[in-house]
């Protein structure tokens, strides 16, 4: 297969990114891989191309570090994207929100055009356009998500704060990586107005109920085609535990990872979102789970698969790529190609 990964910028990728792991595994399984930055697309006379960095199966690459070195040393070449078997959207819109606000939306437009031409695009670009912020979670069963408000009005936040016994989480509606996430309680409520104003400078504010289980971290849980990713009865999931007084469980915010305990109740909760994810074409997603609630559905570039494989000791990335092979094979058969 020819698999193109759409990322923010190659020089910002690292060997520990989930995208790198998936690309390396695809390469090791004999597929050609391509990296496309958000600024690399090209359109002419109804044809969509991109300036890509190409790594062929014949190149000997044995590690994620080497893959990154090869990619950065590889010159870009212009290539028609209709020849790709898969366009895999693996960028984070938030990273370009300030300096390149046009980047993510433009990439989704190009991806939608490719989808119309019959190219397999994952996750579905039209659904990603509707899921570009944390409001996407509100379209799922109310029983699996925390109490939430979305507003830019300080008075609304104060009312919610009182309703939740003066204990809430505030964060940006459009954010990622744990940036600008605040716990507001009775001990620091004097900072409430300032916090709301700071978050609202960049858009809408989310207020969420605080779940006591959050003190023990969260579980990153991976789904493929709406189903839990699992091998030999072991799930692609990792328990992320924040350190010290930190409230964020993101790995790059210093959280430590450990084995996750997957209960039958958690699996039942996850099952409630399966149908909508499949309907929306969300092929590969990562859930952030606290207690009996899904706090976030990561649909653009869910991470922590490297840490998950290291802890669970299973080759989940190979399973994902092989599932993708089957998906593309089935699509070819159904189209008569």
N, C-alpha and C positions, 0 to 999 in steps of 0.2 A: 504494500500500500504506500501511497504518498500522503503523509500526515503533516499538515501545516498547523503550527501552534501560533496563535495570535497573542502577543504579549505587549506590555507597555513599551519597553525598550530593552534591547539585548544587554546593554552594559549594566542594567539594573537587576538582571537575573543572577541568582546564586546557585551553587551546587546543592544547597539544601532545600531549594524550592520543589514543591510537588510537580510542577511542570517539568523541571529538569529530570526528576526521577521517571516520569512517564515517557519523556522523550528518549532517555537513555534506554529504557526497557523496550520501547518500540524499535529503536535502532538494533538492539541485541537480538530481537526477534525477526530481523531481516527487513525492516521497513525503512524507506527513505523519509527523513524528517526535515522540516523546513521551519524557520523562525521568521515571523512577520511582525514588525513593530507597528504601532498604531498609525504612524506617519508614513508607512511604506506602501500604501495602496495606490493603484493607478487605474484609471478608467479611460477607455477610448472606443468609440463606435460600438457600444453595447458589450464590449469585452472588458472583463475585470482582471487585472494583473496586480502584481506586487513586486517590490524589490526585496527578494528573499535571501536568507542565508541557508544554504543547502548542505546537508550531511548525508552521504550515500551509505548504503549497507556495506559496501566494500571497504570503507574506511575503518581502521582498527581503533575502536574507542572502548576503553575498559572501565572508565570511572566517570562519575558526574563532574569531577574537577576537570578532567581531560575534555569532556564534552563542552564545557564552558570555554575552555581555552581554544578549542578548535572553532567554535562558533564565532568568537570574537575576532579570530584571525582570518575568517572566511569573508571574502568580498561579497557584496550583494549582487545578485543578478535578477533581471526582470523576467518574470515567469507568469504565464496565464494561469489563473487560479481555477478555472473550470476543469483543468487537468488533474486537480487534486482529488483524492478519494475522500479526505476528511479535512475540514477546516475546524480546528478545535479552539474555541474562544477561551483564553486563559489569562485575561488581563484584569486589572483592578481599576475601575473607573475613578475611584477616589484619588489615586496617585496623581492623576492629571487634572484634577478638578480646578486647581488654581492656575497653574502655568500653561496648560493646554486644554481648556474646557471643551474644545471642539473634538478632541481626539476620540473619546469613547463613543460618542454618538455617531461620528462619521464611520468608525469601524463597524458599528452595528448596521448602518445603512448598507455598506458594501457587503457585509455578511448576508443581509436579507436578500440582496440582489443575487448573490451566489446560490442561496437557498431556492429562489425562484427558478434558477437555471438547472436545478436538480442536483446540486452539490450537497453532500451531507455536511451540515453545519451543527456542531454541538458546543455548548447547549444552544437550543433554538434561539436565534437572534431576536425574533419578534417578541418572544416571551421575556428574554433578557431586558429588552427595552422597557417592558412593563414592570420588571423586577429590579430596576436600577437603584432602588433604595429599600429601606427596611419596612416599608408599607406592604411589601409582598407577603410578609408573614400574616398580615391581617386578613388575607383571603382564605386562610385555612381554618379548620375547626376551632371554635373558641375555647374548647376544653384543653387544647394542647399549648396555648400561648399565654403569656403573662398579661395582666391588666395593663393597658397602654393608652396613652394619649399622644397626639401629635399636634403641636401648636407653635406659634411664635409669640403668644400672648402670656405675659408674666402672671397675670391674675389666674389664668387657667392652670398654670403650674402650681400656684399657691393652693388652689382648691384641691387639686389632685394630691398634693403633699399632705394636706390635712386629712383627706379621705384615707390615705395609706398610713395613717398614724405616724406621720412625719418621718418616713423612711422610704426613699425612692432612688432610682437610678435615672440620671439624665445623660443623654448622648445625642449626637447629630443624627438626623434622619438619614442623611447620606454620609456614611462613614465606614471605616474598616480598620482592622488591626488594633482595635482598642483605643484609638486616638480620641481624646476629649470625652472620656467616659467618667462620670462623677457619681459618687455616692453622697446623697444629701440626707442628713438626719438632724435630730434636735440639737446636737452638739455643734454643728457647723451651718445651721440654717441661716445664719447671718450672711452667708455667701451665696444664698439662693439667687437673688436678683442678679448679682454679678455673673454667676455661672450661666443663667439663662441668656443674658445679654451676650456673653462670649460665644456660646454655641449658636445663637440666632444670627450672629453676624454672617455666617456661612449658609444659612437656610433654616429649615424647620428643626424644632427640638422634639425629641422623643422622651416622654416620661414613662417609666415602667415601675411596676411594683417590685420591691426587693424580696427575693426569695431567700430565706435563711440558709438553704442548702448551698447558695452561692459562695458562702464562706469556705466551703471545701473544694471550690473550683467548678469546672464544667467538663462535659464529655464531648469531644469532637467525634462524630459518628458519620461514616461515609455511606452514601447510597448510590447505587447504579441502576438506572431504569426503575427507580422507585423502590428497589429492594436493598436490604442491607448487604454490604460487601462482606463475604465470609468465606473462609476456607477451613475445612476440617472442624466445623463447629465453632471456629474462632472468628470474631468480628473485627472488621477494620475500624477500630475505635480506640481512643486514647483519653485518659483522664488528665486534664491540664490543671495544675495546682498553682495558684498565684503565691508569690513569696512576700514575706513580711507584711506590711500594711497595704500592699497593692491589692486593688479590687479587680483588676483585669486578668483574665486567664489566657491571654494570647502568648504564644511561645516567644515571639520576638519582643514582648514586654517583660520577659524574664521568668515566665511561668515554667515550672518543671513538669515533665510528663511521667506518667506511671500507668500501670495496667488499669483498664476500665472494667468495672463490674456491670455486665449487661443483664438487666432483670427482665422477666417476662412482661412486666408492666411497661418498661421502656419500649420493648418491641411492639406492644399493642398500640402505644402512642404513635410510634413511627408509622405503623400500618395505616393510621388515619390520614396521613398526608400523601400516601402512595399514588392514588388515582389522579390527583391534581398535578403532581409532579410529572407523571407520565403524559397526561393530557397537554401540559405546557412544554413538553419536550426537554425537560430538565434531566439530561442523561446522567451527569455526574455532579453530585452536590455534597456539601458537608453541613451537618447539623450541629448547632451548639445547644447542648441540653443541660439544664439545671433542674434537679429533682424530677418533677413530673411535668415540666414545661419545656418546650422548644423556644429558646431565646432568639435564635436567628437561623435562617436558612441561607447558607452561602452558596450562591449559584454561579458566580463569575470565576473565582480562582481559589476554591477551598484548599487550604494548606494543611500541613502537619502529617502528610502521608509518610514521609521519611521516618519521623519519630514513631509513628504507628507500626511500621514494618519492623523497626528495631526492637520494639517492646513485645509485639505479638509474635515475632519470628515467623512470619508468613509472607509470601511474595504476592502481595495484593496488586502491585502494579502490573505484574504479568497477567493476572486474572483480568484486570481491566482492559489491557491491550488485546487479549485474546477474545474478550467479549465484544470489543470494537471490531475485530476481524469478522466475527460472526454477524454483527449488525450490518457491516458493509456487504458481506457476502449475500445476506438475505435481501438487501436492497437491490443488489445487482440481479439476483434471480427473479425478483418480482418485476423488475423493469425489462427483463429479457436481454440484458447486456451480457 
